[in-house]
């Protein structure tokens, strides 16, 4: 195992590294062939894609997926997050490094970063400090081109659909009921609503349209859940793009574009292999939204990791109410069942709920207030209860930030311990794997002590599935269907999608569908406004509010601080 140097450019990092980029550049990665060998992969089973990056070959993927997925799967989820996030990826990477430090064969699997957050406000998704995946700059920019391939495949379907309208519309598509948008992997609010086909007959059929960020494309979810290339092609072919005059779905198969779209995604389907700062194998693959989709890396990456390593650490988006619930009801049904879960909590996150603060005032949250932390622990406990309701044993990881007060950390830990919850402090950002050793030991101790069980059966009616999640996961008093959602449900079931799992889309900042309801809200009703099938992905999307599928840039976007010099060195990237 490769250990990170505890200094960066000679600076003492007792309080944390100088910057994520500095750590990444100071690290000495292992040859990717050695990293692959840790997983039993030969040189012929990987295709190098630059320094420290490789894609698995199709044959290696087939072999691993066909094998036994008998590694211990650790699902990293979290409490209700603040807009800045609570550090699930840092914890995932640090835990993988800690398990390796304990002598276990370990691998980490995380999503590919979208360019939207990178140039927007939140930053990348490669972890940070001494618990990040390398090469950080490449992963957060173009990487292996997977997201570009998804963007191209998505827009090929869009172009084919509009060309079909222009060429005579043999499928009888109702131009008022085209549901397939266009995609772009950049935050651009001006494209949320658009009109295409203007300029006369030679330029197409005028209609309303929209753009989504590529992570929100159903193709991203399709790639994330496909078992092999044949399954990928089948899933693309059944996507509901639009409706015809009789209200029946029109699909890529109907437009004869399925094969071409699959061809563009042939290489993107193969998992990307990189490594952590400490040389632990890491798969960075896929990146669907955790609201309108399932919010985790690809099924194929998880299957490969669980086949080749004794421990696979994989991450779900947002808190347990969204990410872990979707993992349990969507991903686990395809064979990747968590043996144990880690719920990431922070002083900042607990304090926000103790102070009943929305939106989060980070200046106020910086003030030391142990009593507010204690008051907010109920939110963390509820996320633990959600995980355990699936029969998955849980451990809380307290992710430590450099400015956390010891009194607040003790308040968080002691309140959880007094409630009988296993808890460990993690300083993985500052200390790498060494900072997550206690957490890793707890994970090993509790893994496999539960018995997984979904909360609903697939043959239950859609309304029953929705109400089960609303009541048993979110804690809602009931469900109200408005704005035509009842008719949507009837139509989706009439189309034959009633036996799919449901994917509820709501704010990640509260258990409720109102982000101002902090803590553990009671006595509220979930409002369902729209229901639509993600037939290719294999779930039904249930929208509880307007869903932001094309984010906008903030007043001071991160892009303004990013530059490149004459030698090609990037600056300002984290």
N, C-alpha and C positions, 0 to 999 in steps of 0.2 A: 504494500500500500504506500502511496506517495503522500507525505505529510506536507502541509503548507508551511512556509517559512513564517514565523510569528512577527516578522517585520516587513514593512513595505518601504523601499527606498530609505532604509535605516531608521524609520519612524517607529516609536513604541506604539503598539496597537492594543494596549491593555483595555482601552475603552472602545475598541472597534477599529477596523481597518480604515485607511485613508479614503478609499473609494472602491466600489466594486470593480471598476475598470482597472485600477491600480493592482488589485489582487490578481485579476485575470491575467494581466500582462506580466506580473512577476512570477506566475506559476510556471513550472516546467512540466508540461503534459507528457504522458507516456505515449509511445507510438500506438496508434489506434489498433494495430495488429495484436499488441500485447493485451490491450483492453478486451478485444474480442476473444482472445485465448482464455481469459478468465471465465468466459461463459461457455467455453468448449467450442467456439467457432474458429474454423481454419481460415487461412488467407483466401482460399477460394470461395468462402461463404460470405465475404464482405467485398464491397466496392468502394474504395477510398474516394472521398469527395473533397480533397484539400486537407490541410493540416488538422489532425485530430477529429476528422469527421468521416463517417462511412455510412453507406446504406447496406442493409442486408440484401443478399441476392434473393431472387424469387425462390430458388431451390432451398435456401436456408430457412426462409419463412415457412415454406410448406412443411419442411421437416420438423421445425420447432412447434408449429401449430398442431401438427398431427401427433406430437408426443404427449406425454402426461403433463398436465399443468399442476404439478403437485408441490410447487414451491409455496411457502407461506406468503399470503397476500396481505399487506398492510395498507389500509386505506387512510390517507391523511385528509381530514376535513377540518372544520373550525366552528367557532362561535359566530354570532351575527357580526359581520365585519364593519369597520369604519370604511369610508371611501378610500383610504390609503392602504387598506389590506392589513392583515395581522401576521403575515409571514408563513403561509402554508408551504410555499415552495422552498424557502430557506429551511424550514423544519423537515420537509421531505428529504432534501438533499443531505442535510446534517444527519438525519436518522440513518439513511443508507450508508453514510460514511462511518457512523458509529457501529452499526451492525457488522460492517467489514472489519472495523477495529477489534470487535469481539471475536473475530475469526470465522465469521459466517460468510458464505458466498452471497453477495447482495447485488441488486440492481435497482435503479431508480427509473421511474417513468413519469414524465411531465408533458404538458402541452407545449406546442410551438407558440412563441409570442406572435401576436398580430402587430403590424406596423402602427395601427391606430393608437394604442396606449403608449408605444415607444415614442412617438412624436407628439403625443397628447399630454397627459398629466400623470398617469400611474407608473409609467416606465415599463421595463421589460418583464419577462417571466422566466428568467434563468436562475432564480435564487439571488443570493447576494453574499458579500463578505467572503468568509472562508467556507461557505456552504452554497456554492453556485456551480453550474455546469459550464464547461468550456468547449469551444472557444466562444466566449460571451458575445463579442462583437458580431461574429458571423451568425450566431443563433438568433440574435435580436434584430438582425437586418434581413438579408435575403436567404441565408442558410442554404438549404439544398433546393430551393425553388418550389417546395410543395405548395405553399400558399399561392404563389403565382400560377401554378398549374391549376389549382382549384378555381381561381379567379377566371382563368381562360376557359375552363370547362363550363363553368357557370354561364359566362357570357356567350359561349358558343350556343348553348341551349336557348338563351334569350334571343340571339340573332336568328336562330333557326325558326323560333316561334313567330317572330315578326316577319321573317321572310315568307313563312307559310301564309300569314294573313295577306301579304302583298301579292303572292302568287295565286290567289284564288280561294284560299281557306277551305280546302276540301274537308277538313275535320269539323267544320261548322263552329269554330271557336267564337264564343261571345266576347267581343273586345271589352265589354264592361266587366267581365269576370276573369281577367288574367291575373293570376296570383303570383306568378314567377317574376321576381324583380331582376334588376341587374346588380352586379357586385363590384366592389372596389375595396382594396385593403388600406384605405386611408380615411381618417375622419374628415367628413365633408358634409356639413349640415345642409348646404345648398342643394344637395342631391337627394334629400329625403323624399321630396315630391318633385316629379318632373313630367313633362309631356314629350313624347317621342313621335316621330313620323310626320313632323311639320314640313312644309315646303312644297307640297303638291304631290301628285300621284307617283312620281318617280322616286320619292323619298319614303314611301311606305304608308301605312295606315295610321292616322293620328289616334293616339290613346294616352290615357294617364299611365304613368309608370313611377317607379321608385328605385333607389339604390339601397343596398344593405352592405355593411362591412363584411368581408369574406368570411370571417368567423361566424357570422349569422346565417350564411348560406346553408340550405339543407344539404348541399353536397358535402359540406364539412362534416355534418353529422353522419351522412351516408358513409363517407370514408372512415369515420371513427368507429362504425359498428359493423362494417363488412368483414366477413370471415376469410374470404379469399377473392381472387379476381372475378371468378364466376358470380359470387354473391354480390360483389360490387356492381357488376354489370346489371344483374337482376334488380338490385335496389334502385339504381339510376333509372332504369326503364319504367318503374312504376310510380315515380314522383308525380303528384297531381299538380300540373302546371297551370291549368285553366279549366274552365267549364264550357261545354258546348251548349247549344240552344236548348237542349233538354235537361240541362243541369248535371250532366255526367262528366266525370273527370277526363281531361286530355293529358296524355303522358308523353315522355320522350320516345317511348316505343311507338306511339301513334305518329310521331313526327320523324321517325327513322334516324334519330340523332344519338341513340343510346350508345352505339358502338364507338362513335367518334369521341364522345365525352369520356368514355371509359379509357380509350387510347391515351387521352391527355393525362389521365390519372394513373396510368400503369406504373410509373416509377414512384409517384407520390404515395402509392399504397405501401411501398416497402419502408419499414421503420428505419429511422436515423439513429445511429449509434455514436455517442460521444462519451465524455467522462466528466466526473466531478473534479473539483480542485485537488482532491486527494486520490484521483485515479480510479474511482469506483465506476463501473459501467453505468451509463445512463441512456435511456431512450427518450428522445424528444420528437414527438410525432402527433400531428393532429392538434386541433384547437377549437372545438365547438363552444358556442355560448353556453353558459350554465343556466340560462333562463329558458329560451325557446328550444334549447337542445339539452344534452345530458352532461356537458361541461367537464369532460375528462379527456385524457389522451386516448389513443386508439385501442380498440379491443385487440388488434393483432400485436401491438407492442406489449400489452399486458400479457397476452398468451405466450409470446416469445420469452418475456422476462420470467414469468412463472414456470416456464419449462426449463430454462437454462440456469436459473439462480435459485438458491435455497430460500432467499427472502426477496420479494418484490415490493418496493415501496411505491405506491401510486397515489395520485392526488385527485381530489374532486373539487369542483369550483364552489366558491362562496361558503356558506355555513352548512351544517348538517341538514337543515330543513330543505335546502335545494340540492347541493351536490351529493351528499350521502344518500338522500332519498332517491334521487334519480339513478345513482349507481346501483342501489339495491333493487330497484324495480325495472331498470332497463339493462344495465351492463351485466349484473350478476345472473340474470336469467339466461345469459349466453355463456355461462361457465366460469366467469371470474368472480368468485365469491370471497369477500374479505374474511380473513381469519381473526383480525383484530383491527380496531380503528384508533387513530390518534385525533383528538379534538384540540386544535390549536387555540389557545386563549392568550390574551395580553392584558396588561394593566390598563392600557389605553382603551381597549375595547370594553372591559368590564366597567371602567369609570364612566364611559359614555352612557351605559345603561343605568348605572347607579344615579347619575345626574339627570336622567331622562332627557338627554340632549339630542335634538335633531333640528337642523343639520349639525354635524359635529363641529364644535368650536375648538380647534386644536390648541389655541392659546390657553383656553380654560382647562383643557385636558392635560396640559403640561404642569399644572399646579398639583402639588402633592396632596392627596386626599384618600387615605386608606379606608375611611368609612364609606366613601362613594364606591370604592372598589368592592368592598364587601356587599354593598347593596346591589351591585350589578352582577354578582356571581350567579344569581338565579338564571340569567340568560345562558351562561356556560353549562350549568347543570341541566337545563332543558335540552341542549344539544346532545349532551351525554345520554339523556333518556331516549332521545330519538334514535341514536345509534343502537342502543341496547334493546329498543323495541323490535329490531330486526334479528335479535339473537347474536349480535356482534359485540364482543367484549370491548370496552373502551378504556383509553388512557388519556388524560389531559396533559398536553405539553404547554407549559408557560413559556412563550417565546419572549426572551428578554431583549429590550431595547436599551441602548447605552444610557439614556437619561432616566430609566426607571428607578424609583426610590426603593430602597430595601424594605421599608415599612409597607409599601404597597404590594411588593412581591410577596411578602410574608402574609399579608391580608388575603391575597388571592389564593395562595397555596393552602393556608390553614383552613379557610372557609370550605374549600373543596375537600380537603382531607377529613374535616369534621363531618362532612356529608357522606363519607365512605367512598369517595372517588379517588382512584389511583391518579397521582399527579407527579410530574417531574419537571424541574426547571430545565430549559434549554438555552444555552448560550452559543448555539451552532453558528450564528452569524459571526461572532467574534472568534470562536475557538474551533470551528470546524467539527469534525466527528467527535473530538474529545469533549466538546460541550454538550453532546447529546447522549453520552454513555449511559447515564441513569435512565433516560427515556428508553434507550434501546434494550436495557435489561428488563424494564417493565413490559415492553412489547413482547419480548421473548417469553416472559413468564405467563402472560395472559393470552397469547396467541393460541387459537384452537380450543378455547375453553367454553365457547358458545355453540349454538346450533342455529344457523341462518334460516330465516323464514320471512318471505315477503308479507306485506300487510294486506294485500288483496290478490285474488285469483284473476287471471286474464279473462276468464269467461264471465266475469261479473259485468253488469251494465256499466257504461261509461260514467253515468251520473254517480253510481255507487263508488267507483274508483276515485272520482274527484272528491266526493264527500269523505271518503276514508282518509285521503291525504290531508284534506282541510282540517278534519277533526283530530285525527290521531298524530299528525306530524306538526301542523301549524297551531293547533289548539283552538280552532275556530268554533264558534257556537253552532254555525250552520253555513249554508251556501245559498246565494241568490244569483239567478241567471237573468241578465239584462241585455239590452241592445241586440236582440236576435240570437243570443247564445243557445237558447232552447232549440231554435230551428237549426242552428249549426250542428248541434248534437244529433238531432234526428237525421240530418243529411249525411253526416259522417258515418253513422251506423248503417244507413241505407246503402252507402257506397261499399260496405263490407269491412270497415275498419274498427268495428266495435270490440274486437278481441285484442287490440293493441294496448300496451301500457299507456298511461297518461303522463304528460310532461307539463306540469303547472309552471306558468311564467308569472312571477311576482317580484316585487322589490326584494333585493338581498339584504336590505338594511333593517328589516323587521320580520318577526314571525308573521305579522299581519300583512295585508296588501296596502297598508298605509305606513310609509317609512317613519312617520312621526311617533308611532306607537312603539316605544322602546321597551326593554326588559322582556317580560313574558306577558303579553296582552291577554286579557280575558274578556268574555262577553261580546266579542265582535263577530261580524258575519263576512265571510269571503264573498266578494263580488266577481262573478265570471262574466266577461264581456264578449268573448269571441272564442270559438273552438274551430280548429282546422287540422287536417291530417298532415303529418310528415310521413307520407306513406313509404317513401324510400328509406328513411331512417328507421321506421318501424315503431312510431309512437304518435299519439294524438296530442297536439299542443293546445293547452288551455290557458288563454290570456286573461289575467285579472285586471290589467290596466294597459295604458299605452306602453308598448315595448319599444325601447330605443335600440333599433337594429342598425342605425347609422349614427354613431356618436359625432359630436362636434368638437372642434378644438377649443381649449380654454383661452382666457384672455392673454395668458403668457404661456404658449405651448412649449413643450420641451424642445421642439424642433428649432426654436430660436437660439438655443445654446449649443447646438450640434454643428461641428465644422470638420473639415478635413484639410490637412496641410499638403504641401507639394510632394511629400514623400508618401502620401496615402494614409497617414495616421489620423484616426478619428479622435476628436475631442468632444467633451460635453455629453458623452453617452454614459449617463449615470455617474 
